[in-house]
């Protein structure tokens, strides 16, 4: 069931629509100016600020829609679940141990060459989390 909320936000069946950290980060950045100085949103502003602060240290802060789209397209040959892809986008694993945390039965489903190919795709298409110096400039 789809329900339209104020400001054009559409909420779909939660089981069908999962947001990546990137999508949440972009949405919150876009909505923040509309509510920032309105007292009726003070509690919401606190939550938004805290979530944005949390996401600023994650890969989501460096990602763009093109990165996520190209990554998803490149990873389609591995038959990963939506949840696995989402975790890979959100966490951007850098090594085999981290990859195994987000892909169920990695060792039995994929060869070591495929592990390396996945890691290569991840590190080449998804930018890392911003460094502390970059964050201070923002």
Secondary structure as UniProt FT lines:
FT   STRAND          3..4
FT   HELIX           6..8
FT   STRAND          10..11
FT   TURN            14..16
FT   HELIX           21..35
FT   TURN            36..37
FT   HELIX           39..41
FT   HELIX           42..55
FT   TURN            56..57
FT   HELIX           59..61
FT   HELIX           65..75
FT   HELIX           76..78
FT   HELIX           82..91
FT   HELIX           96..102
FT   TURN            104..105
FT   HELIX           106..109
FT   HELIX           112..125
FT   HELIX           132..137
//
